[in-house]
Amino acid sequence: MADVQRSDLLQKIHTSCKYSIMIDESTDISVKQNLVTYVRLLETDEFGMAELQ
């Protein structure tokens, strides 16, 4: 992940009132391990309304 994207995501997580993290790990047929991380958070717009991201 690029440094700019990482810092942007971390800033959104720190300012969010609620967030969740889901992590999934699997191994494919060639015995290569894969790890996927999902982040879901609530952000507010300029009117203070929550938007699901």
C-alpha positions in Angstrom: 0.0 0.0 0.0 1.4 3.4 -0.9 2.4 5.7 2.0 -0.1 8.4 0.9 -3.0 5.9 0.9 -1.9 4.4 4.3 -1.7 7.8 6.0 -5.1 8.9 4.5 -6.7 5.7 5.8 -5.2 6.0 9.2 -6.3 9.6 9.5 -9.9 8.6 8.5 -9.9 5.8 11.1 -8.6 8.2 13.9 -11.3 10.8 13.1 -14.1 8.3 12.6 -16.7 7.8 15.4 -17.1 4.1 14.5 -15.1 1.6 12.5 -14.8 -2.1 12.0 -12.0 -4.3 10.8 -12.4 -7.7 9.1 -9.4 -9.9 8.4 -9.4 -13.0 6.2 -6.5 -15.4 5.6 -6.3 -18.3 3.2 -3.8 -20.5 1.5 -4.1 -21.3 -2.2 -3.2 -24.5 -4.0 0.5 -23.5 -4.4 0.7 -23.0 -0.6 1.0 -19.3 -0.9 -0.6 -17.5 2.0 -2.9 -14.5 1.3 -4.2 -12.0 3.9 -7.0 -9.5 3.1 -7.9 -6.7 5.5 -11.2 -4.8 5.2 -11.8 -1.5 7.0 -15.3 0.0 7.2 -16.0 3.3 8.8 -18.5 6.1 9.3 -17.6 9.6 8.2 -19.6 12.8 8.5 -20.2 15.2 5.6 -20.1 19.0 5.8 -23.7 18.9 7.2 -22.8 16.5 10.1 -24.7 13.6 8.4 -23.0 10.2 8.7 -21.9 8.5 5.4 -21.0 4.9 5.2 -17.7 4.4 3.5 
